[in-house]
Amino acid sequence: MPTYSFPPIPLVNWEPTRNSVIVFAQVIGKVRRALTPPQKHWWHVSLHTTSTGLTTSPIPYGQLTFTLELDFITHRLVFSTNQGHLATIALRGQSAMRFTESLLVLLSSHGIDIEFDREKFSDPKPLIYDIQAVSRMWAAISQIDSILTEFKGTFRRESGPVVLWPHHFDLALLWFSGRLVPDQDPENEEYADEQMNFGFSTGDGAIPDAYFYITAYPLPAGLTDTALPDGAYWQTDGFTGAILPYQTLVESDDPQALLLSYLKTVHAAGKALMAD
């Protein structure tokens, strides 16, 4: 069995760099959203992991198909096409405005004309990009992706892909009970599908350091009575969900087993409460 080792990533030590990575992810996410056919549950605006970073996956543009990847090994944005074209932009401390403009110029040079609301990316102030911090972040996310994928393999009912949401920069996976939520339009899958969400955040205003979360929609009565593995707890301030601090994995002798136990425990409880 493979072994996992998770580096410490307290947000206070790298938040400016984390915020820069979020900007880069959001920009390529905007490109994907503008050109990719819509998919249910907004999966067309998400990013996917590769062995080296985060990708848009192939984006269609007429006879051309192209991919944008944030490569966290060589620290470059990589543009590649089905016609063999390859170009890169170094990920350093460029501003949101410069990064966005550089990408749009690169795309235009290959015949890809695209426009989206750039107001959010108009700041000319240089960003901070700490290569060592990004490497630690990627070591964590790439391993978490593997464990979430293993967990997904235990599902019998419909589930979504393991994806990275650029707007909050969380890696997440949806599971569906197969039931419709009462009093919701059955054609609106965003609100009609009973589901659970399993994810990882690098930290935010609600919880300042990296954490794993599990939420359910709608929240079934009794779910928060579920006993959680050591180190996990139920969050009720701001949102309701099961929380496992990332630091517990850093300190664990068997982080894979701990994370899978947390995921499987809450999933089993939710599945039982959502049963037909």
Secondary structure, DSSP 8 states (H G I E B T S, - for coil): ----------GGGTHHHHHHHHHHHHHHHHHHHHHS---GGGGGG-BEE-SSEEE---EEETTEEEEEEEETTTTEEEEEETTS-EEEEE-SS--HHHHHHHHHHHHHHTT-------GGG---S-----HHHHHHHHHHHHHHHHHHHHHHTT--S-B---EEETTTTEEEEEEEEEEE-TTS-TT-HHHHEEEEEEEEES--SSSSS-EEEEEEES--TTGGGS---TT-EEE-SSS-EEEEEHHHHHH-S-HHHHHHHHHHHHHHHHHHHT--
